[in-house]
Amino acid sequence: MQKVLILFFGILLFLGIFQSCDWLLEPIDSDCIGAQPNDAEMHILLTHNDLHDTTLVVIYKGEIEDANVIDSYDVWNETLDIWLPVDEYYAAKAFYTVDGQEYIAIDGSKMKASNNPDEYGDCWTISGDHLYLQIMYP
């Protein structure tokens, strides 16, 4: 019986070690995309606390002055993640009210896909994929 238990735990140990070595087979850069992306996830960071339980966010393709609204969202947390086509400029506005005063946070960025081939082949990365619409107040 003792030999069976030792054999059983030996097999479990072997499987655990074998399973945990999968990271050796993958490229180290986890941001690397093998094929050229058509779209990517834009991360919009917001202020969310007791004073701001929801925030209106308006997203634009191009500059805000171009008035090319993509969509608007009522956001109930600190981030809004949406998929948008790459190689475009995007801007966004977030509307906050503090002590009866309205504040508008604005940011914009060109979300780009760049290829930096490595030993594994094509390595597409995304830059400009964050918009910062947080506000600070006393």
Residue pairs with C-beta under 8 A, 6 or more apart in sequence:
27 118
27 120
27 123
29 118
29 123
31 125
31 126
32 118
32 120
32 123
32 124
32 125
33 113
33 123
33 124
33 125
33 126
34 120
34 121
34 122
34 123
34 124
35 122
35 124
36 113
36 115
36 122
36 124
37 86
37 113
37 124
37 126
38 85
38 86
39 83
39 84
39 85
39 86
40 83
40 84
40 86
40 111
40 113
40 126
40 129
41 81
41 82
41 83
41 129
42 59
42 81
42 82
42 83
42 84
42 90
42 111
42 129
42 130
42 131
43 79
43 80
43 81
43 129
43 130
43 131
44 57
44 59
44 75
44 79
44 80
44 81
44 82
44 92
44 94
44 130
44 131
44 133
45 78
45 79
45 130
45 131
45 132
45 133
45 134
46 52
46 55
46 57
46 75
46 77
46 78
46 79
46 80
46 94
46 133
46 134
47 55
47 78
47 94
47 96
47 105
47 133
47 134
47 135
47 136
48 55
48 75
48 76
48 77
48 78
51 98
52 96
52 97
53 76
54 74
54 75
54 76
55 74
55 75
55 94
55 95
55 96
55 133
56 72
56 73
56 74
56 75
56 94
56 95
57 72
57 73
57 74
57 75
57 80
57 92
57 93
57 94
57 95
57 133
58 69
58 71
58 72
58 92
58 93
58 95
59 69
59 70
59 71
59 72
59 73
59 82
59 90
59 91
59 92
60 66
60 67
60 68
60 69
60 70
60 90
60 91
60 92
60 93
60 108
61 68
61 70
61 88
61 89
61 90
62 68
62 88
62 89
62 90
62 91
63 89
63 91
63 108
64 91
64 93
64 106
64 108
70 84
70 90
71 82
73 80
73 82
84 90
84 111
86 111
86 112
86 113
86 126
87 110
87 111
87 112
87 113
88 110
88 111
89 108
89 109
89 110
89 111
90 108
90 109
90 110
90 111
90 131
91 106
91 107
91 108
91 109
91 131
92 106
92 107
92 108
92 131
92 133
93 104
93 105
93 106
93 133
94 104
94 105
94 133
94 135
95 102
95 103
95 104
96 102
96 103
96 104
96 105
96 135
97 103
98 135
98 137
103 135
105 132
105 133
105 134
105 135
106 133
107 131
107 132
107 133
108 131
109 128
109 129
109 130
109 131
110 128
111 126
111 127
111 128
111 129
112 126
112 127
112 128
113 124
113 125
113 126
114 124
114 125
114 127
115 122
115 123
115 124
116 123
116 125
117 123
